[in-house]
């Protein structure tokens, strides 16, 4: 193919020459394929000569150098003129050296620049014309410069077909830029085959046009196959780089080290990638505040780093004016700017400091939960953050826990309080060492980390108060033996006036004495027994006996203390058998177990010794005792013992020879289950004596007296109500008199009725009397609707209504029990012996 056409000169960006040091290797360089560029005779500075495929020669090359200083070679293989060059000869050559320092490899690419001149020769008629038979209808690489200034239409290329030698050929084109968008951008002269561009093209919109060229005869015959023709739009640096954001916001702690990354800025360029038009360079145009410079930016990556120590307390925000420029930052490159706001975040690089080294305050003794001092501190860090908030600590002087210190969240002051009352007599002045640090860990000067606490001293003066007595110690212990005689001196209880340390003028009183066992002298505080102490009667049994003592001074101020009596046990209680009644089934049981307990301490208790007491010969013959542990024994019987109830007296003795005899009722029964034998325990050995019979008769007499009183009331009502109407509510009271006397009946109406002993005179007066054992029992009628019928008894005493206190008996349950039980027991024993 012989296609000719004007070559559009490529306008590109210029690169400054970097002086590279040639690496000398110990072996010969290898030459790659020679490259030939066809150039005009004059080349302007920073013009593209052509592009060399460097990867094809040495893809790992890390150094590129031209042997001719008039030409520069970029990393993408583009060859630029360093300055204006004039080719004086038709040819000019130089070498591109490629080297890999890691592999220690070097290669070279020969470059030849040719300038062709047309030579017109005269052809002699006899000279034979030699023609090449090379076919001209083939793809022709074509390029055009974007944003070309013309003149238009601009000739791009000429297409020719070998068929022109024989036919008239008509050329035509189709495709994008012709009959597709953008329409009518390209035209072709149908006769000559010249291809024209009609207007400027923007590469960022269309970077290549793939056209189809057709050659046909005048009659429409296709002389050639359709020819693909690609038109590449060469890039012009017509787009400036643009930052991705107009304003960048970054934050960085002030404690960050030099070299710390603050953030990354980024810009984009619409020009052709991997060319000088899109090789961007970042820089900082201006910093506010201006000096000193705190930051730097990586020229190609846009990474902003710290180059100088930051201090938020000096400057807390910086504004950087960032610049990005293509053509690797050359002066003729296009540029744009953006703003970068860097906020310095607070770090705890400042310790809180006291305003002074020593403080002084005072507090009255016995005061607690009161604030006594506020301690201000100063901290340069950011307010209301953990770097600013203070934590106070009492380092020394608070060994007894009288003080506490906290932080006021609003003012950041240390609030010193007394939480436990101070005693002027014990300590009149306290010196506290206070330390303060922040909530957040300290990140400042490494040399101060070990001592990252400021200190101050606080002197607290304790003021004296006129206070009441002190019962110290609050609990006092004393030891006393059980059954000590009444009036035994236990100890002298002492309270003190804290000012004088004296007990003079104090009075003492018992506030609480559960059993009323002790007394205390009001003036001396001497404590003595008022009753016999019984350790077993303490509640709980055997526990310490607590008494509360009140001490009062002349001014009426008081204190209370506790006196704890530790009662030493004596062996004053015999052991007792817990069983009263036993059932033994002869078919299954050879013995029954009996167990004893002793309320005394173990040292006076077990082991127990069991034995049959003064029993009948029959009991001794049929029954036996065998001890099987310290507190129990087997009660066994002989085979010939009859099935019946036995009364077996058993004596049990402790280690201190305290003993007690108890008669057990044992039912020896022919049974397989103890429940089959009916127990007769409640009635066994109970025979009514004369006192029991007397009590029954007395009850019957009382019943008849009540009935008679009702009848009398009814008769009186019918006889013009000589007595009040509420006679039905009158009660009977038993009055026992030993000698004659005036028994009077007092009525609610205010009159008195006289009664005569041993007679039946007086209507509805003394109904009857009986003299037994030197005592006279008289039934008296007393009006009183709310009185109850009670038995007022007394040996040799006359009990009136006043002595009965409204119908209630002076005799308590224990006295009644002590009176009746021995007599019932005597009768019971007599019944048995009878």
PyMOL commands that set and color helices and strands:
alter all, ss='L'
color gray80, all
select helices_A, chain A and resi 54-58+162-165+276-278+327-329+446-448+535-537+602-604+617-622+674-676+690-718+725-729+801-804+813-833
alter helices_A, ss='H'
color red, helices_A
select strands_A, chain A and resi 30-31+35-38+42-43+48-51+63-66+71-73+78-81+85-86+91-100+105-114+142-145+154-158+169-175+186-188+194-197+208-217+227-234+242-243+247-253+261-264+267-268+281-288+295-297+303-306+317-325+335-345+353-354+358-364+370-375+377-378+390-396+403-407+414-418+429-438+454-463+469-470+475-481+489-492+496-497+507-513+518-520+526-529+545-552+558-568+576-577+581-585+591-597+609-612+623-627+632-637+645-653+659-669+731-737+743-746+752-755+769-772+775-782
alter strands_A, ss='S'
color yellow, strands_A
deselect
rebuild
show_as cartoon
